[in-house]
Amino acid sequence: MNELNIKKGTTTVGIMCKDGIVMAADKRAVLGMSIIGDKNVDKVFKIADNIAVTIAGTVSDAQLITKLIKAELRLKKVRTGKNSSIKETANLLGTIVYQNIRRFSPILGITGFLLGGSDNTGFHLYEIGPDGSVLEQENYITDGSGMVMAFGVLDTLYKKDMLITDGIKLAVKAINAAMQRDTATGEGIDVYAITKDGIKKVFTKRVDTTISV
């Protein structure tokens, strides 16, 4: 398949807060980093009642891996009667990603995830690298083609033990900074909050680029 047929490019953000986790992403998918292929892509997914992931990279691989991890979590609960911990889920996702990128294919499956959730040990945020690496993050993390711009905002404005309400505002600022300079990031922002009450979309905004005379 020609590279132009592969949708990729994004900016995703995960922020640890005093009372939960904020996860956010833009809504643009591009073909070969040059053509906008879709302007309304959901990049934050709930994979369990207490766990959500963001996706960045090759869309087909991200969709398949997301389905696989959701199925594995449901299967484990059926077999054991227990929910997987956030650490167990992160390691399982890392294993799937590791196997995916090392599978021979004419299309390179470069896909990264941010994973956030809560269990009986508290709130946890992980980065799952395209190579299958699994790294827990204490404060914040960003991924995708616009991560450099987003990191600049996070490094400057993040405060330890900030509340979810402030984390939402910071996530929007970080994604917006990437939208201003990264061609693969755009169209809008989705923000989710993970709290003791579960996972909820707390902010969404579409950008209208249509000009009429």
C-alpha positions in Angstrom: 0.0 0.0 0.0 1.2 3.5 -0.9 2.2 5.6 2.1 -0.3 8.2 1.2 -3.1 5.7 2.1 -1.9 5.4 5.7 -3.6 7.8 8.2 -1.3 9.0 10.9 -0.2 12.1 12.8 -1.6 13.6 16.0 -1.0 15.2 19.4 -2.1 13.4 22.6 -1.7 14.5 26.2 -2.0 12.8 29.6 -1.8 14.9 32.9 -1.7 13.6 36.4 -3.9 15.7 38.8 -4.5 15.6 42.5 -8.0 14.2 42.0 -7.6 12.1 38.8 -6.1 12.1 35.3 -6.8 14.3 32.3 -6.4 12.8 28.8 -6.8 14.8 25.6 -6.2 14.6 21.8 -6.9 16.5 18.6 -9.2 15.2 15.9 -7.2 15.2 12.6 -5.9 12.3 10.6 -3.5 12.9 7.7 -2.4 10.8 4.8 1.3 10.7 4.4 1.7 13.7 6.7 0.5 16.0 3.9 -3.2 15.5 3.1 -6.0 15.7 5.6 -7.8 12.4 5.5 -10.4 12.8 8.2 -11.5 15.8 10.3 -13.5 14.0 13.0 -11.3 11.3 14.5 -11.8 10.1 18.1 -8.4 9.4 19.6 -9.3 8.8 23.2 -10.9 5.5 24.0 -12.4 3.9 27.0 -11.2 0.3 27.2 -12.6 -0.6 30.6 -14.8 1.2 33.2 -11.7 2.6 34.8 -9.1 2.7 32.0 -8.8 4.9 28.9 -6.1 5.2 26.2 -5.1 7.7 23.5 -3.7 6.7 20.2 -1.0 8.1 17.9 0.3 6.6 14.7 -1.0 4.3 12.0 -4.8 4.2 12.4 -5.4 0.7 11.3 -2.9 -0.7 13.9 -4.2 1.5 16.6 -7.8 0.4 16.0 -6.8 -3.3 15.9 -4.7 -3.1 19.1 -7.4 -1.2 20.9 -9.9 -4.0 20.1 -7.4 -6.6 21.2 -6.7 -5.0 24.6 -10.4 -4.5 25.3 -11.1 -8.2 24.5 -8.2 -9.4 26.6 -9.4 -7.3 29.6 -12.9 -8.7 29.3 -11.6 -12.3 28.9 -9.4 -12.0 32.0 -12.4 -10.7 34.0 -14.5 -13.7 32.8 -11.8 -16.2 33.7 -10.8 -14.7 37.1 -13.7 -12.6 38.2 -11.3 -9.7 38.8 -10.4 -6.5 36.9 -6.8 -6.1 35.7 -4.7 -3.5 37.5 -3.5 -0.5 35.6 0.1 -1.8 35.7 -1.0 -5.2 34.4 -3.0 -3.6 31.6 -0.1 -1.3 30.6 2.3 -4.3 30.4 -0.2 -6.3 28.4 -0.6 -3.4 26.0 3.1 -3.0 25.7 3.5 -6.6 24.8 0.9 -6.4 22.0 2.6 -3.2 20.6 6.0 -4.9 20.8 4.7 -7.9 18.8 2.9 -5.6 16.3 5.9 -3.5 15.3 8.1 -6.6 14.9 5.7 -8.4 12.7 6.8 -8.5 9.0 4.5 -6.3 6.9 4.8 -3.9 3.9 3.1 -1.3 6.2 5.1 -0.4 9.3 2.8 -0.4 12.3 4.2 2.6 14.2 1.7 3.2 17.0 2.0 4.6 20.4 -0.5 4.9 23.3 -1.0 6.8 26.5 -2.9 4.8 29.1 -4.5 6.2 32.2 -6.7 4.7 34.9 -7.5 4.0 38.5 -7.5 0.9 40.6 -7.1 0.1 44.3 -3.6 1.5 44.4 -4.6 4.9 43.0 -4.4 6.7 39.7 -1.7 5.8 37.2 -0.5 7.2 33.8 1.6 5.2 31.4 3.3 5.9 28.0 3.4 2.8 25.7 6.0 3.6 23.1 5.8 2.4 19.4 8.6 -0.1 20.3 6.5 -1.6 23.1 8.3 0.2 25.9 6.2 0.8 29.1 7.0 3.9 31.2 4.9 5.1 34.1 4.6 8.9 34.3 4.4 10.9 37.5 3.3 14.2 36.2 2.5 14.4 32.5 3.3 13.0 29.0 2.5 13.8 25.4 2.8 11.8 22.2 2.5 12.2 18.5 3.8 14.6 15.8 2.9 17.7 17.8 4.5 16.5 21.1 7.3 19.1 20.9 4.9 22.0 21.0 2.8 20.4 23.7 5.7 19.6 25.9 6.7 23.3 25.9 3.3 24.2 27.3 3.3 21.4 29.8 6.8 22.0 31.0 6.0 25.7 31.6 2.5 25.6 33.1 2.2 22.2 34.9 1.9 22.3 38.7 2.2 19.4 41.0 -1.1 18.4 42.6 -3.2 20.6 40.3 -6.9 19.8 40.2 -8.8 18.2 37.3 -10.4 21.6 36.5 -7.0 23.1 36.0 -5.7 20.0 34.2 -8.4 20.3 31.6 -7.4 23.9 30.9 -3.8 22.9 30.6 -4.6 20.0 28.2 -6.5 22.3 25.9 -3.6 24.8 25.9 -1.1 22.1 25.1 -3.2 20.6 22.2 -3.9 24.1 20.9 -0.2 24.9 20.8 0.4 21.9 18.7 -2.5 22.8 16.4 -0.9 26.2 15.7 2.4 24.7 14.4 2.0 21.0 13.6 0.4 20.2 10.3 -0.8 16.8 11.4 -2.7 18.2 14.4 -5.9 20.0 14.1 -9.7 20.2 13.6 -10.6 20.2 17.3 -9.9 18.9 20.8 -11.5 16.1 22.9 -10.7 16.0 26.7 -11.6 13.2 29.1 -11.3 13.1 32.9 -10.6 9.9 34.9 -11.8 10.3 38.5 -13.1 8.1 41.3 -16.5 8.3 39.6 -15.2 6.9 36.3 -14.4 8.2 32.9 -16.2 11.1 31.3 -15.7 13.4 28.3 -15.5 16.9 29.9 -14.6 19.1 27.0 -14.9 19.0 23.2 -14.4 21.7 20.6 -14.4 21.6 16.8 -12.5 24.2 14.8 -14.4 25.6 11.8 -12.0 26.3 8.9 -14.7 27.0 6.3 -14.7 30.5 4.8 -17.8 31.8 3.0 -18.3 35.0 1.1 
